[in-house]
Amino acid sequence: MAKTNRDTLYLGLRYLIGTVVLMFVAPFGIYQAFKNSEHPLYIPVLIFGIICAAAAIALGFLSVKTITAAFFDESE
């Protein structure tokens, strides 16, 4: 029976925390951009929100991959 790799698990949990933060920041940024569409910083704020949303999706996949690798990796 394989033991859980704790270092990899903690790394995956840190990624998961970053994912949750980005999951709140991205919709807020996109909402603020659409709410203030007359403002001169409309496009940069919208781009920031879209980049955060894409990063949340990518980091979410990475965190799940890392956590499952901590549990099921047979490298030892």
C-alpha positions in Angstrom: 0.0 0.0 0.0 1.5 3.3 -1.1 1.8 6.2 1.3 0.6 9.7 0.5 3.3 12.0 -0.6 2.7 14.9 1.8 4.9 17.5 0.1 3.0 17.0 -3.2 -0.3 17.1 -1.3 0.6 20.4 0.3 1.6 21.8 -3.0 -1.7 20.8 -4.5 -3.6 22.4 -1.6 -1.7 25.6 -2.1 -2.6 25.5 -5.8 -6.2 24.9 -4.8 -6.2 28.0 -2.5 -4.8 30.0 -5.4 -7.6 28.7 -7.6 -10.3 29.7 -5.1 -8.8 33.2 -4.8 -8.8 33.6 -8.6 -12.3 32.2 -8.8 -13.5 35.2 -6.7 -11.2 37.8 -8.3 -12.0 37.1 -11.9 -15.8 37.5 -11.9 -15.4 40.6 -9.7 -13.0 42.2 -12.2 -15.2 41.3 -15.2 -18.2 42.7 -13.4 -16.5 45.9 -12.6 -15.3 46.3 -16.2 -18.8 45.9 -17.6 -20.3 48.1 -14.9 -17.9 50.9 -15.8 -17.9 50.6 -19.5 -17.5 54.3 -20.0 -14.3 54.5 -18.0 -11.0 54.8 -19.8 -9.6 51.7 -18.0 -12.5 49.5 -19.2 -10.4 47.4 -21.6 -7.4 46.8 -19.2 -9.7 45.8 -16.4 -11.7 43.5 -18.7 -8.5 41.9 -19.9 -7.3 41.5 -16.3 -10.6 39.7 -15.4 -10.4 37.4 -18.4 -6.7 36.5 -17.7 -7.7 35.8 -14.1 -10.5 33.6 -15.2 -8.3 31.6 -17.6 -5.6 31.3 -14.8 -8.3 30.0 -12.4 -9.3 27.3 -14.9 -5.7 26.3 -15.6 -4.7 26.3 -11.9 -7.8 24.3 -11.0 -6.7 21.5 -13.4 -3.2 21.7 -12.1 -4.3 21.5 -8.5 -6.5 18.5 -9.1 -3.7 16.8 -11.0 -1.2 17.5 -8.3 -3.5 16.3 -5.5 -4.3 13.0 -7.3 -0.6 12.5 -8.0 0.0 12.8 -4.3 -2.5 10.0 -3.5 -2.0 7.7 -6.4 1.6 8.1 -7.7 3.6 4.9 -7.5 7.0 6.5 -8.0 8.4 5.3 -4.6 
